[in-house]
Amino acid sequence: MSQLSSVFDIIRGWPDGSACFWEFVQDSGASSDIEEGTVVSVVAASSPTSVDRHTSALIGPDSDQWDHPWLVIRGKESWDSEFSGKLSCLKLRTGLIFKVPTTLTPSVGDLLWANNGAFTTTDPGGGVHHLGKVLEYDSTDKWMVVES
Amino acid sequence: MSNLNSQFDILAGEPPSGRSAMEGSFPPKSPPTITLSEGVIVAVEDDGTGNPVVDAATSSAADAVPDYLWLVTRGSDSWDSSFADKISCLALHTGLVFKVDTSGSFAVGDLVYANAGVITKLTAGADKQAIGQVIESNATAGYIVVAT
């Protein structure tokens, strides 16, 4: 969305119809710049609050609660994110439909989880909650539309 | 929000700027368990005559049917709410970021649940459904920011 060559887009849920919008600092421990379309979550006890790439899992003191993933909609590939030092995010599972480039070959209806910030159709098991569902997939241009 | 000395605020998700959350307005239970002020977590219940009222809520067990809880945004501490005998609420888990006073100790990433209407840190063995995650904690000013 932020780059002319990008296929990433928010179809529903932003800007006026959002979901839940927030800006976070990228965690200093992140392995590389976090870009749009990446799934992130807050880093425990970080100050200021920072985010890093997310892997779907049950969380909490008893590891029996849903995780809280966010989708980066403006990441380090954009100048304004670099300038402000913030990643703009929408909270997943709050009413979003978005288009994102993918290397997966999903089928419509596939459920999605996150693995180190990237979408995956592989269920990690253990009752981990999915974070969205594939609504459309274009095998030619390699993008998918996801509801969350 | 309704009181000048209050730190409570809805940071994202309040209509019409965001896709809130579901907004609702209910009479308080008579008498309520506690004063239903802004920032209190409530649930709808039957007043005994088939009419809905709200009262302070406690999250259900982690493996129970998911709760339908609401955040009081204008409660009995405000004149207009008292005058109208209605409590204004936003539904949780629908895309909200809110700031609420607390004297508790929280860290970024903590999960929270409702304990008799009060937002409480989810600790090991609590066996309660989380209502959201702390994304900012300021012990000096005495508030937390919760995403749900």
Contacts between the chains, C-beta under 8 A, distances in Angstrom:
chain1	res1	chain2	res2	distance
A	13	B	19	6.7
A	16	B	17	7.5
A	16	B	19	7.8
A	17	B	19	4.6
A	18	B	12	7.4
A	18	B	18	5.5
A	18	B	19	5.5
A	18	B	95	7.1
A	19	B	18	7.6
A	19	B	19	5.9
A	19	B	95	4.7
A	20	B	12	5.4
A	20	B	13	5.8
A	20	B	18	7.3
A	20	B	95	3.8
A	20	B	96	6.4
A	20	B	97	5.9
A	20	B	147	6.4
A	21	B	12	5.5
A	21	B	18	7.4
A	22	B	11	7.9
A	22	B	12	6.4
A	22	B	97	5.8
A	22	B	135	6.9
A	22	B	147	6.8
A	24	B	135	7.7
A	42	B	108	5.7
A	42	B	109	5.3
A	42	B	133	6.8
A	42	B	135	5.6
A	43	B	108	7.3
A	43	B	109	6.8
A	44	B	107	6.8
A	44	B	108	6.6
A	44	B	109	3.4
A	44	B	110	7.9
A	45	B	107	4.4
A	45	B	108	5.8
A	45	B	109	6.1
A	46	B	108	5.2
A	46	B	109	7.3
A	47	B	108	6.7
A	49	B	108	4.8
A	49	B	135	5.4
A	49	B	136	5.4
A	59	B	111	7.0
A	60	B	111	4.8
A	60	B	122	5.8
A	60	B	130	6.3
A	61	B	111	7.7
A	61	B	122	6.2
A	61	B	123	5.5
A	61	B	124	3.8
A	61	B	125	7.5
A	61	B	126	7.3
A	62	B	62	7.1
A	62	B	124	5.8
A	62	B	125	6.8
A	62	B	126	7.6
A	62	B	127	7.2
A	64	B	62	4.9
A	64	B	63	7.5
A	65	B	62	6.9
A	65	B	111	5.6
A	65	B	122	7.2
A	65	B	129	7.5
A	65	B	130	4.6
A	66	B	130	7.2
A	68	B	132	7.7
A	68	B	133	4.4
A	68	B	147	6.5
A	91	B	95	6.2
A	91	B	147	6.0
A	94	B	19	7.8
A	94	B	94	6.4
A	94	B	95	3.4
A	95	B	19	5.7
A	95	B	94	7.4
A	95	B	95	6.1
